């Protein structure tokens, strides 16, 4: 009874912390969606649209190993506050430059770049703090709610931003994002005594700790292989993330795109809520493989149709699978990592697993503008005649063909993962420590 009471108390503290991250995620989603639309409407280029995603993601990714190491050496609460404040500075930089009459692309890229730098210090501390706040039996529920908070920028933000952009200036949307960071900071203050790294371990040189995070991960062959394979999957997910907007905007407007994104990403909401309420400690590798097959198939079907309702439905199915995939990966890795190593290892995991997103954001726009869209713009060429049978020809159909190819490769990756013996050791280790007593169905 006493143990259950302690678990409930720690989980309630986590919920306060999680609420701040949820609000901050919605605010960041408003900025991400609005700036992407703003740039595309100015340039009509998928390349420039993708660069918004790249500048908002690349600095954070490259610096996360450093942020992770710091979160194991410093007060994680302090790092989260610094990260949120710095992110707000990047957003406010864009606002001030726009008020000064400068809305050049470099201003937008510079502001998102600044915000991304500070996310590198906030995010690893945020992930590592979950272990501080929540008992091991609650990891699956906490991870599911984490996925829900992270999905809020795709679920709630697009429809809000889509409607706001018809009635208000983009500067107001950016100000709402800056305000959301302040709310997140207040929630972090509430957990001051709960979310701190373990400062009792021996302090070594910073570079030693940074390298230790990599070697700790590298020595666990199963986790390293899993993260490396998933980095391939994130490339194809990144293609979808970078190009869905340009495809829809090629024949519709920001309001329609916002509705499509919100309805589609309801799948992440349902999946995250299901895991948050009913998550159990069953075997995770079969869930990883099944989620990949499900999401890949949905992406294939989305690329094959031109009907806006079917696009929305298959987008919903695609996003429905992601919380199961992400949460399973989170639990598999979290159970293998000591709490004193959580920050630096999560930073290194982010670097390796999300390299695929960097490659996707850097190449997707160029491939769409200069390769696939020109191929399928007119039904005259050999490639357009062959691929056009599947996806049709015209504006945006080259992007649709890229979605079909990405879905096929995601399914193939799932098949490969299911056959790798080294990855089965993760579930075998889990079964040894946490045997499943009851049938999870």
FIMAR-8929 format. One record per residue: x, y negated, z negated of N, C-alpha, C in turn. Coordinates in steps of 0.02 Angstrom, whole numbers, padded with zeros to 5 digits, always signed. Atoms other than C-alpha are relative to their C-alpha. Layout:
XYZXYZXYZ
...
This chain:
+00042+00060+00000+00000+00000+00000+00044-00063+00000
-00045+00057+00004+00140-00119-00045+00034-00012+00066
-00034+00007-00064+00230-00083+00119-00047-00029+00053
+00049+00027-00047+00070-00116+00219-00011-00075-00012
+00009+00070+00016+00049-00281+00127+00058-00042+00025
-00059+00036-00025+00227-00334+00170-00002-00006+00075
+00005+00001-00073+00198-00287+00353-00051-00052+00022
+00052+00048-00018+00038-00389+00358+00025-00071-00009
-00026+00067+00013+00124-00539+00281+00049-00021+00053
-00049+00017-00050+00269-00534+00403-00032-00009+00068
+00033+00006-00065+00153-00511+00551-00040-00065+00003
+00035+00064+00002+00048-00661+00497+00048-00058+00012
-00051+00052-00012+00206-00766+00491+00020-00001+00073
-00015-00005-00071+00248-00704+00664-00054-00033+00043
+00054+00029-00039+00076-00758+00726+00003-00076+00001
-00009+00073+00001+00109-00938+00672+00054-00020+00049
-00057+00012-00046+00275-00935+00763-00022+00011+00072
+00023-00018-00067+00193-00853+00914-00047-00053+00028
+00047+00051-00023+00057-00987+00924+00037-00060+00029
-00040+00055-00027+00188-01123+00948+00030+00016+00067
-00029-00021-00064+00271-01024+01086-00054+00005+00054
+00056-00003-00047+00101-00996+01168-00015-00069+00029
+00015+00068-00022+00065-01183+01174+00057-00028+00043
-00057+00024-00039+00240-01222+01234+00002+00033+00069
+00001-00034-00064+00224-01090+01370-00052-00029+00048
+00051+00032-00042+00063-01170+01433+00025-00066+00027
-00027+00064-00022+00148-01339+01439+00053+00008+00054
-00052-00012-00050+00298-01271+01533-00030+00024+00066
+00034-00022-00060+00180-01186+01654-00031-00057+00039
+00028+00059-00033+00094-01351+01690+00053-00035+00042
-00055+00033-00035+00261-01429+01737+00024+00041+00059
-00025-00043-00053+00321-01280+01838-00047+00002+00060
+00049-00003-00054+00161-01267+01939-00006-00067+00036
+00010+00066-00030+00139-01455+01966+00060-00022+00041
-00059+00020-00037+00319-01486+02019+00008+00040+00064
-00004-00041-00061+00316-01340+02141-00048-00025+00054
+00049+00026-00047+00157-01405+02223+00022-00068+00026
-00021+00068-00018+00224-01583+02222+00055+00003+00053
-00056-00006-00047+00384-01530+02312-00024+00029+00067
+00024-00030-00062+00293-01421+02439-00042-00049+00041
+00041+00049-00036+00170-01559+02481+00043-00055+00031
-00046+00050-00027+00316-01679+02508+00040+00027+00059
-00047-00027-00049+00421-01560+02614-00029+00052+00046
+00029-00056-00037+00308-01419+02677+00053+00054+00014
-00055-00048-00007+00458-01306+02649+00000+00049-00058
-00006-00051+00052+00463-01141+02555+00069-00001-00032
-00068+00003+00026+00650-01167+02535+00004-00050-00057
-00001+00051+00053+00631-01329+02435-00044+00020-00059
+00044-00026+00053+00487-01250+02338+00037+00050-00043
-00037-00051+00037+00598-01104+02290+00057-00030-00041
-00054+00032+00037+00737-01222+02236-00023-00027-00067
+00027+00020+00064+00623-01288+02099+00005+00058-00049
-00005-00060+00042+00614-01111+02031+00072+00015-00018
-00071-00017+00011+00801-01086+02051+00032-00046-00052
-00031+00047+00047+00853-01245+01959-00030+00005-00069
+00032-00007+00066+00730-01208+01819+00019+00067-00032
-00013-00067+00025+00798-01031+01798+00074+00015-00005
-00070-00021-00004+00982-01015+01847+00042-00023-00060
-00041+00020+00057+01063-01122+01709-00016+00039-00063
+00021-00038+00059+00961-01034+01576+00029+00071+00001
-00024-00068-00005+01011-00864+01641+00075+00005-00013
-00073-00004+00006+01197-00900+01653+00024-00015-00070
-00021+00020+00067+01204-00977+01479-00030+00042-00056
+00032-00039+00052+01097-00851+01388+00049+00043-00040
-00048-00037+00042+01245-00741+01336+00032-00045-00054
-00027+00046+00050+01318-00895+01250-00053-00016-00053
+00055+00014+00047+01149-00939+01173-00013+00060-00045
+00011-00059+00040+01130-00760+01117+00052+00009-00054
-00054-00005+00049+01299-00758+01032-00009-00051-00055
+00012+00051+00050+01259-00922+00945-00056+00019-00047
+00057-00018+00043+01094-00851+00881+00018+00054-00051
-00024-00048+00049+01192-00714+00792+00048-00033-00051
-00047+00034+00043+01309-00843+00713-00030-00059-00037
+00030+00060+00028+01190-00986+00672-00072+00014-00022
+00070-00004+00019+01018-01017+00600-00042+00001+00064
+00040-00006-00061+00900-00956+00736-00054-00053+00004
+00051+00052+00001+00769-01080+00682+00028-00065+00028
-00032+00061-00024+00890-01224+00714+00011+00002+00076
-00011-00007-00072+00933-01158+00887-00065-00008+00039
+00064+00007-00035+00749-01146+00934-00023-00073+00002
+00018+00071+00002+00719-01326+00879+00042-00039+00050
-00043+00035-00047+00870-01387+00977-00020+00016+00072
+00020-00020-00068+00813-01289+01129-00063-00035+00023
+00063+00034-00018+00637-01361+01126+00010-00075+00010
-00013+00072-00008+00700-01539+01101+00037-00014+00066
-00037+00010-00062+00824-01523+01245-00043+00011+00061
+00045-00012-00056+00692-01450+01360-00047-00060+00011
+00043+00059-00005+00579-01598+01321+00038-00059+00031
-00040+00053-00029+00722-01716+01367+00003+00006+00076
-00001-00010-00072+00734-01639+01540-00064-00022+00034
+00065+00019-00027+00548-01663+01570-00008-00076-00002
+00007+00072+00007+00552-01842+01505+00045-00038+00048
-00045+00031-00050+00699-01881+01621-00037-00008+00067
+00038+00004-00063+00589-01841+01772-00054-00054-00005
+00053+00049+00009+00447-01946+01701+00028-00072+00005
-00029+00068+00000+00558-02099+01671+00024-00020+00069
-00023+00016-00068+00636-02088+01844-00059-00013+00046
+00059+00012-00041+00464-02077+01923-00031-00067-00015
+00027+00066+00018+00404-02229+01826+00045-00055+00027
-00046+00049-00029+00560-02318+01891-00004-00002+00076
+00009+00000-00073+00504-02278+02068+00043+00049+00038
-00044-00048-00033+00625-02137+02104-00030+00070-00008
+00028-00068+00002+00537-01973+02147+00035+00046+00049
-00040-00041-00046+00677-01899+02252+00004+00071-00025
-00005-00070+00019+00701-01712+02254+00055+00012-00052
-00055-00012+00047+00866-01726+02161-00021-00015-00072
+00025+00016+00067+00774-01804+02013-00036+00060-00029
+00038-00058+00022+00657-01655+02001+00047+00058-00015
-00047-00055+00011+00799-01530+02020+00043-00013-00061
-00042+00016+00058+00906-01621+01891-00038+00008-00065
+00040-00006+00061+00766-01629+01763-00013+00072-00018
+00013-00071+00014+00722-01445+01780+00065+00035-00019
-00065-00029+00017+00908-01404+01773+00017-00014-00074
-00013+00018+00069+00926-01498+01607-00043+00042-00048
+00044-00039+00042+00775-01412+01531+00022+00073-00004
-00020-00070-00003+00839-01242+01587+00061+00013-00043
-00059-00008+00041+01005-01269+01499-00019+00014-00073
+00018-00007+00071+00920-01285+01330-00044+00061-00013
+00037-00063+00007+00804-01137+01362+00049+00057-00016
-00050-00052+00011+00964-01033+01360+00016+00008-00074
-00014-00004+00071+00985-01074+01175-00063+00018-00040
+00062-00013+00035+00802-01062+01127-00023+00072+00009
+00030-00065-00015+00753-00899+01212+00032+00059-00036
-00028-00057+00037+00881-00776+01138-00015-00003-00074
+00017+00006+00070+00850-00846+00964-00073+00019-00012
+00071-00018+00004+00663-00827+00994-00009+00076+00001
+00006-00073-00005+00680-00645+01047+00029+00035-00060
-00032-00031+00057+00800-00602+00907-00040-00010-00064
+00038+00014+00061+00686-00682+00777-00058+00048-00010
+00054-00049+00007+00551-00554+00814+00020+00056-00047
-00025-00053+00043+00659-00423+00729+00002-00023-00073
+00000+00027+00068+00674-00538+00577-00069-00002-00030
+00067+00015+00025+00488-00569+00563-00045+00061-00005
+00048-00055-00008+00408-00401+00606+00032+00066-00019
-00023-00067+00016+00426-00226+00535+00003+00043+00063
-00012-00041-00059+00482-00090+00655-00064+00030+00029
+00063-00030-00024+00308-00011+00664-00042-00049+00038
+00040+00052-00034+00241-00177+00730+00035-00027+00062
-00037+00025-00058+00369-00199+00870-00042-00001+00063
+00039-00004-00062+00250-00142+01007-00053-00055+00002
+00051+00053+00002+00111-00260+00951+00032-00069+00010
-00033+00065-00006+00232-00406+00932+00025-00011+00071
-00025+00006-00068+00310-00370+01102-00058-00014+00049
+00057+00012-00043+00138-00363+01182-00024-00072-00005
+00020+00069+00009+00092-00532+01108+00052-00048+00029
-00052+00039-00032+00260-00600+01165-00011-00005+00074
+00014+00000-00071+00217-00548+01342-00061-00044+00015
+00060+00042-00009+00048-00633+01321+00019-00074-00001
-00021+00070+00005+00130-00797+01267+00039-00021+00062
-00039+00016-00059+00253-00790+01411-00043-00003+00063
+00044+00000-00059+00113-00753+01534-00047-00060+00001
+00047+00057+00003+00015-00906+01477+00017-00052+00053
-00019+00050-00051+00114-01014+01597-00026+00019+00069
+00028-00023-00064+00045-00908+01739-00076+00008-00005
+00071-00013+00008-00127-00876+01666-00041-00063-00008
+00040+00059+00016-00190-01039+01592+00023-00061+00039
-00028+00061-00028-00073-01169+01666-00021-00015+00072
+00015+00017-00070-00107-01151+01854-00069-00031+00011
+00066+00027-00013-00294-01181+01847-00008-00070-00031
+00002+00066+00030-00272-01328+01727+00037-00050+00043
-00041+00046-00041-00133-01405+01832-00032-00011+00068
+00031+00007-00065-00227-01371+01994-00056-00051-00001
+00054+00049+00006-00378-01470+01934+00027-00070-00018
-00027+00064+00020-00274-01606+01850+00032-00038+00058
-00035+00033-00055-00175-01640+02009-00048-00034+00048
+00049+00034-00041-00337-01691+02095-00022-00066-00030
+00029+00057+00035-00377-01823+01964+00051-00044-00035
-00049+00040+00037-00220-01879+01872+00068+00002+00034
-00067+00003-00026-00042-01926+01912+00043+00056-00030
-00042-00055+00024+00091-01792+01896+00038-00019-00063
-00037+00022+00060+00178-01897+01763-00037+00018-00064
+00039-00018+00059+00035-01865+01642+00007+00075-00015
-00009-00072+00009+00052-01678+01669+00067+00015-00033
-00066-00009+00030+00237-01689+01627+00000-00023-00073
+00004+00023+00069+00197-01787+01469-00034+00051-00045
+00033-00053+00039+00080-01648+01412+00049+00055-00017
-00051-00051+00012+00224-01527+01430+00046-00022-00056
-00044+00025+00052+00337-01636+01324-00033+00004-00069
+00036-00004+00064+00203-01643+01188-00004+00072-00025
+00006-00070+00021+00187-01453+01188+00064+00025-00034
-00063-00019+00033+00372-01436+01141+00000-00023-00073
+00002+00025+00069+00340-01541+00986-00043+00044-00044
+00042-00046+00037+00200-01425+00932+00038+00064-00017
-00040-00061+00011+00315-01275+00953+00051-00011-00056
-00049+00016+00052+00445-01361+00843-00032+00001-00069
+00035+00001+00064+00318-01388+00704-00013+00072-00024
+00012-00070+00019+00275-01201+00707+00064+00034-00021
-00064-00028+00020+00460-01157+00696+00017-00021-00071
-00012+00024+00068+00474-01265+00539-00038+00043-00051
+00041-00040+00045+00337-01157+00462+00034+00065-00020
-00032-00064+00014+00447-01002+00470+00073-00009-00018
-00069+00017+00016+00605-01085+00407+00035+00055-00040
-00033-00049+00043+00640-00953+00275-00001+00070+00028
+00008-00069-00025+00595-00803+00382+00044+00016+00059
-00035-00015-00063+00687-00822+00547+00070-00029-00001
-00070+00019-00001+00872-00835+00516+00041+00061+00015
-00043-00056-00014+01011-00728+00579+00035+00021-00064
-00036-00027+00058+01107-00620+00459+00069-00032-00003
-00064+00036+00005+01250-00729+00401+00049+00034-00046
-00045-00034+00047+01327-00600+00286+00055+00039+00035
-00052-00039-00034+01425-00510+00422+00061-00044+00011
-00063+00035-00008+01606-00557+00452-00001-00043+00062
-00002+00046-00056+01625-00710+00563+00065+00010+00039
-00058-00009-00042+01743-00677+00707+00000-00055+00052
-00006+00051-00051+01800-00783+00852-00060+00002+00046
+00060+00004-00042+01658-00844+00963+00007+00043+00063
-00010-00040-00062+01733-00765+01121-00001+00074-00015
+00003-00070+00020+01753-00603+01026-00072+00024-00005
+00070-00018+00006+01569-00601+00983-00034+00002+00069
+00030+00001-00067+01523-00647+01163+00018+00063+00038
-00022-00061-00035+01627-00504+01233-00030+00062-00033
+00027-00057+00036+01562-00387+01097-00071+00016+00023
+00068-00011-00025+01384-00413+01161+00000+00039+00064
-00004-00037-00064+01435-00353+01334+00021+00072-00011
-00025-00067+00010+01534-00203+01274-00048+00044-00040
+00051-00037+00037+01399-00153+01151-00052+00027+00048
+00049-00021-00050+01277-00146+01296+00029+00050+00048
-00031-00044-00049+01399-00063+01415+00012+00070-00028
-00012-00066+00029+01438+00077+01292-00063+00043-00003
+00062-00038-00001+01254+00127+01289-00019+00010+00073
+00007-00011-00072+01249+00204+01462-00073-00002+00022
+00070-00004-00020+01062+00236+01465-00031-00070+00005
+00027+00068-00002+01016+00056+01422+00031-00040+00057
-00034+00038-00053+01146-00015+01542-00027+00019+00068
+00027-00022-00064+01083+00091+01687-00071-00026+00009
+00069+00023-00004+00903+00047+01647-00003-00075+00018
+00001+00072-00013+00938-00140+01643+00026-00016+00070
-00027+00012-00067+01040-00130+01804-00052+00016+00053
+00051-00018-00048+00901-00040+01896-00057-00051+00000
+00054+00049+00005+00771-00162+01832+00019-00066+00032
-00021+00062-00034+00876-00306+01900-00017+00004+00074
+00021-00008-00070+00839-00234+02072-00075-00014+00006
+00072+00011-00002+00653-00234+02032-00016-00074-00007
+00015+00071+00009+00659-00414+01973+00012-00040+00063
-00010+00034-00064+00723-00463+02145-00065-00002+00039
+00062-00003-00039+00562-00405+02226-00057-00036-00035
+00049+00040+00037+00456-00479+02087+00012-00074+00011
-00017+00070-00013+00549-00642+02115-00021-00023+00069
+00024+00016-00067+00507-00636+02301-00074-00019-00003
+00072+00013+00008+00323-00628+02253-00011-00067-00036
+00008+00061+00041+00340-00766+02122+00018-00062+00040
-00023+00058-00037+00432-00882+02241-00043-00016+00061
+00032+00010-00065+00323-00859+02395-00076+00004-00001
+00073-00001+00001+00143-00833+02338-00028-00070+00010
+00023+00069-00007+00122-01021+02322+00004-00025+00071
-00004+00022-00070+00189-01064+02496-00047+00038+00047
+00046-00036-00043+00084-00925+02574-00071-00027-00006
+00068+00026+00010-00078-00988+02496-00006-00071+00025
+00002+00071-00020-00035-01171+02528+00004-00008+00076
-00003+00005-00072-00007-01132+02712-00070-00003+00032
+00068+00004-00027-00196-01119+02732-00051-00026-00051
+00047+00025+00051-00270-01191+02570+00032-00056-00039
-00025+00057+00039-00241-01321+02433+00020+00021-00070
-00026-00014+00067-00171-01335+02257-00055+00026-00047
+00055-00023+00042-00341-01313+02174-00014+00074+00010
+00012-00070-00016-00370-01148+02264+00056+00044-00026
-00058-00038+00024-00194-01089+02223-00004+00008-00076
+00005-00003+00073-00222-01132+02040-00052+00051-00023
+00052-00049+00017-00383-01030+02035+00025+00071+00013
-00026-00067-00017-00300-00882+02122+00051+00023-00052
-00052-00019+00049-00152-00885+02003-00031+00016-00067
+00031-00012+00066-00262-00898+01849-00039+00065-00002
+00040-00062-00001-00382-00759+01900+00047+00060+00006
-00046-00056-00009-00238-00647+01957+00037+00016-00065
-00040-00012+00060-00135-00671+01800-00042+00016-00061
+00041-00027+00054-00285-00628+01693+00019+00073-00014
-00025-00068+00011-00213-00454+01719+00052+00002-00054
-00050+00002+00053-00066-00504+01609-00032-00011-00068
+00036+00011+00062-00187-00567+01478-00030+00064-00027
+00033-00063+00020-00284-00404+01475+00051+00051-00022
-00052-00047+00018-00127-00299+01474+00034-00018-00065
-00032+00022+00062-00046-00404+01337-00044+00009-00060
+00047-00009+00056-00202-00402+01228-00008+00074-00017
+00006-00072+00012-00220-00214+01250+00059+00026-00041
-00059-00023+00036-00042-00185+01193+00004-00031-00069
-00002+00032+00065-00056-00312+01053-00047+00031-00050
+00051-00029+00045-00210-00224+00982+00009+00075-00008
+00000-00074+00000-00188-00041+01030+00069+00030+00012
-00066-00026-00015+00000-00026+01060+00022+00053-00050
-00024-00054+00042+00073+00137+00994+00071+00019+00021
-00070-00018-00011+00244+00219+00988+00007+00062+00044
-00006-00057-00043+00219+00342+01130+00062-00008+00045
-00058+00000-00044+00352+00385+01259-00007-00058+00050
+00002+00061-00040+00400+00233+01362+00022+00009+00072
-00025-00006-00068+00493+00294+01517-00055+00018+00050
+00055-00012-00048+00337+00370+01599-00042-00062+00012
+00038+00062-00009+00249+00204+01569+00038-00047+00047
-00040+00042-00044+00394+00112+01653-00009+00020+00073
+00006-00025-00069+00385+00222+01809-00070-00012+00027
+00069+00008-00023+00195+00218+01818-00016-00074+00013
+00013+00072-00009+00191+00028+01798+00031-00025+00065
-00032+00021-00062+00314+00007+01941-00039+00024+00061
+00039-00026-00057+00213+00120+02057-00064-00041+00008
+00063+00037-00002+00053+00028+02012+00010-00070+00027
-00012+00069-00022+00126-00147+02036+00023-00002+00073
-00023-00003-00069+00215-00098+02197-00056+00012+00049
+00058-00015-00044+00057-00025+02273-00045-00061+00007
+00041+00060-00002-00041-00181+02226+00031-00054+00045
-00034+00050-00041+00090-00291+02310-00005+00017+00074
+00008-00022-00069+00081-00187+02469-00069-00019+00026
+00069+00013-00021-00108-00203+02477-00013-00075+00005
+00009+00073-00003-00099-00390+02441+00027-00027+00066
-00029+00024-00062+00014-00414+02591-00039+00020+00062
+00036-00025-00058-00100-00316+02706-00065-00038+00015
+00065+00033-00009-00254-00426+02682+00008-00076+00009
+00003+00072-00008-00297-00604+02733-00060-00030-00037
+00059+00022+00036-00455-00612+02628+00020-00028-00068
-00021+00033+00060-00436-00734+02484-00022+00037-00063
+00025-00037+00059-00540-00627+02366+00040+00064-00011
-00041-00060+00007-00441-00469+02402+00071-00018-00023
-00066+00023+00024-00278-00566+02379-00002-00011-00075
+00007+00013+00071-00340-00621+02209-00006+00065-00039
+00011-00064+00035-00396-00444+02161+00065+00039-00004
-00062-00038+00001-00232-00361+02211+00054-00037-00041
-00044+00037+00044-00138-00502+02125-00015+00015-00073
+00021-00019+00068-00238-00460+01968+00030+00068-00019
-00028-00067+00015-00184-00277+01980+00076-00003-00008
-00073+00007+00005-00003-00327+02007+00019-00026-00069
-00016+00029+00065-00001-00435+01850-00023+00045-00058
+00024-00045+00052-00099-00305+01751+00054+00049-00021
-00051-00050+00015+00048-00184+01762+00060-00030-00036
-00062+00029+00026+00182-00308+01707+00008+00003-00076
-00010-00006+00072+00148-00313+01518+00019+00070-00022
-00018-00069+00017+00157-00122+01510+00074+00013+00017
-00070-00008-00020+00322-00126+01605+00046-00038-00047
-00045+00042+00040+00399-00270+01507+00002+00022-00073
+00002-00020+00070+00342-00211+01336+00036+00067-00010
-00035-00065+00005+00404-00033+01367+00075-00010+00002
-00072+00014-00004+00574-00100+01419+00025-00034-00064
-00018+00036+00062+00577-00217+01268+00009+00048-00058
-00003-00047+00056+00542-00076+01144+00058+00049+00009
-00054-00047-00013+00665+00045+01227+00067-00031-00018
-00064+00033+00013+00805-00081+01214+00006-00021-00074
-00002+00027+00069+00759-00157+01044+00018+00054-00051
-00012-00054+00047+00765+00012+00957+00073+00023+00002
-00069-00021-00007+00943+00038+01019+00050-00051-00027
-00046+00055+00016+01016-00127+00958-00006-00018-00074
-00002+00022+00070+01070-00171+00780-00024-00072-00005
+00027+00067+00009+00987-00327+00710+00055-00053+00002
-00055+00049+00001+01156-00413+00684+00027-00014+00070
-00023+00008-00068+01187-00392+00872-00056-00024+00046
+00059+00012-00043+01013-00438+00935+00010-00060+00046
-00004+00061-00041+01051-00615+00995+00047+00007+00059
-00049-00004-00054+01209-00583+01095-00017+00055+00050
+00018-00054-00046+01145-00418+01167-00059-00021+00044
+00057+00024-00041+00979-00497+01222+00023-00051+00051
-00026+00047-00049+01076-00637+01304+00033+00035+00058
-00032-00038-00054+01180-00511+01402-00051+00039+00040
+00053-00036-00036+01025-00409+01445-00035-00047+00048
+00033+00049-00044+00941-00565+01515+00043-00015+00060
-00045+00016-00055+01094-00603+01620+00000+00055+00053
-00005-00055-00047+01104-00430+01698-00067+00015+00033
+00064-00021-00026+00920-00389+01717-00033-00052+00045
+00033+00052-00038+00871-00557+01791+00042-00030+00056
-00039+00022-00058+01009-00577+01919-00041+00007+00064
+00042-00009-00058+00880-00512+02041-00044-00060+00013
+00041+00060-00008+00771-00665+02008+00040-00056+00032
-00043+00052-00029+00917-00781+02048+00008+00011+00074
-00008-00015-00070+00947-00693+02212-00064-00012+00039
+00064+00010-00034+00762-00699+02253-00015-00074+00009
+00014+00072-00004+00741-00884+02213+00046-00035+00049
-00049+00031-00044+00899-00925+02311-00012+00018+00073
+00006-00024-00069+00852-00825+02466-00070+00002+00028
+00069-00011-00024+00662-00807+02474-00024-00055+00046
+00024+00056-00041+00625-00981+02541+00033-00001+00068
-00035+00000-00064+00759-00971+02675-00024+00057+00044
+00023-00057-00039+00705-00797+02729-00070-00012+00028
+00068+00014-00023+00523-00855+02740+00000-00052+00055
+00002+00055-00048+00559-01018+02833+00036+00016+00065
-00043-00007-00058+00692-00956+02953+00001+00070+00030
-00002-00068-00027+00665-00769+02975-00071+00028+00008
+00063-00038-00004+00498-00688+02932-00058-00041+00027
+00055+00041-00026+00377-00832+02963+00007-00013+00075
-00007+00007-00073+00451-00870+03136-00013+00064+00038
+00012-00064-00033+00445-00685+03178-00075+00012+00011
+00071-00017-00003+00259-00672+03142-00045-00061+00013
+00040+00059-00014+00204-00847+03190-00043+00009+00063
+00036-00012-00063+00154-00794+03366+00005+00074+00018
+00000-00072-00017+00107-00619+03430+00035+00015+00065
-00034-00007-00064+00235-00626+03569+00060+00047-00004
-00061-00039+00005+00393-00541+03504-00013+00073-00017
+00004-00072+00015+00429-00357+03478-00015+00011-00073
+00010-00008+00072+00439-00376+03289-00070-00021-00020
+00066+00024+00019+00280-00478+03278-00055+00048+00023
+00050-00048-00024+00186-00350+03381-00004+00061-00045
-00002-00059+00043+00243-00207+03270-00026-00016-00070
+00021+00019+00067+00225-00294+03101-00069-00030-00001
+00065+00032-00004+00072-00389+03159-00057+00049-00005
+00052-00052+00007-00025-00227+03166-00019+00009-00073
+00012-00009+00071-00006-00217+02977-00027-00063-00033
+00015+00060+00038-00014-00397+02917-00031-00056+00041
+00026+00053-00042-00072-00499+03067+00054-00051+00016
-00047+00053-00019+00012-00652+03142-00029-00068-00015
+00022+00068+00014+00004-00838+03109+00036-00028-00061
-00032+00034+00057+00050-00958+02967-00002+00045-00062
-00004-00037+00063+00109-00868+02810+00001+00076+00006
+00002-00073-00005+00099-00692+02882+00070+00031-00006
-00068-00024+00011+00289-00676+02878+00011+00013-00074
-00005-00010+00072+00279-00698+02689-00039+00062-00021
+00040-00059+00016+00141-00567+02682+00039+00064+00017
-00041-00058-00019+00257-00445+02773+00056+00011-00050
-00051-00006+00052+00392-00482+02644-00029+00033-00062
+00032-00031+00058+00268-00434+02508-00009+00075+00010
+00008-00071-00015+00232-00267+02594+00066+00037-00009
-00065-00032+00006+00417-00226+02607+00022+00003-00073
-00018+00001+00071+00445-00278+02425-00037+00054-00040
+00040-00051+00034+00303-00166+02365+00025+00070+00013
-00027-00067-00018+00372-00016+02458+00064+00014-00039
-00064-00011+00034+00544-00040+02381-00009+00005-00076
+00015-00008+00072+00470-00060+02205-00022+00071-00014
+00023-00069+00010+00382+00108+02223+00059+00048+00006
-00059-00043-00008+00544+00187+02285+00044-00003-00062
-00040+00008+00061+00635+00117+02134-00030+00040-00058
+00033-00039+00052+00505+00195+02019+00015+00074+00006
-00015-00071-00011+00535+00365+02097+00072+00015-00021
-00070-00010+00020+00723+00346+02072+00007+00001-00076
-00005+00004+00073+00703+00295+01890-00026+00064-00033
+00030-00060+00030+00592+00445+01853+00045+00061+00005
-00043-00058-00011+00728+00563+01915+00068-00006-00034
-00066+00010+00031+00877+00490+01821+00001+00031-00070
-00004-00035+00064+00923+00606+01678+00024-00046-00056
-00028+00043+00051+01021+00471+01588-00053-00044-00033
+00053+00042+00029+00863+00367+01563-00047+00039-00045
+00043-00042+00042+00768+00512+01487+00026+00004-00071
-00029-00002+00066+00888+00503+01340-00030-00054-00046
+00029+00054+00040+00805+00340+01284-00062+00025-00036
+00059-00028+00031+00639+00428+01253+00017+00057-00046
-00020-00056+00044+00728+00579+01180+00024-00027-00067
-00024+00031+00062+00814+00466+01053-00059-00027-00039
+00059+00027+00034+00648+00383+01015-00040+00055-00034
+00039-00055+00028+00561+00549+00988+00033+00028-00063
-00035-00025+00057+00697+00600+00865-00012-00043-00062
+00009+00045+00056+00676+00443+00758-00073-00013-00018
+00069+00017+00010+00490+00412+00782-00046+00050+00035
+00042-00050-00032+00397+00574+00824-00073-00023+00001
+00070+00018-00007+00221+00547+00888-00043+00055-00031
+00039-00048+00036+00101+00634+00769-00066+00014+00036
+00066-00007-00030-00062+00599+00858+00002-00011+00075
+00005+00010-00072-00113+00605+01039-00014-00073+00015
+00010+00072-00012-00093+00425+01104-00062-00016+00040
+00062+00012-00037-00248+00446+01212-00059+00003-00047
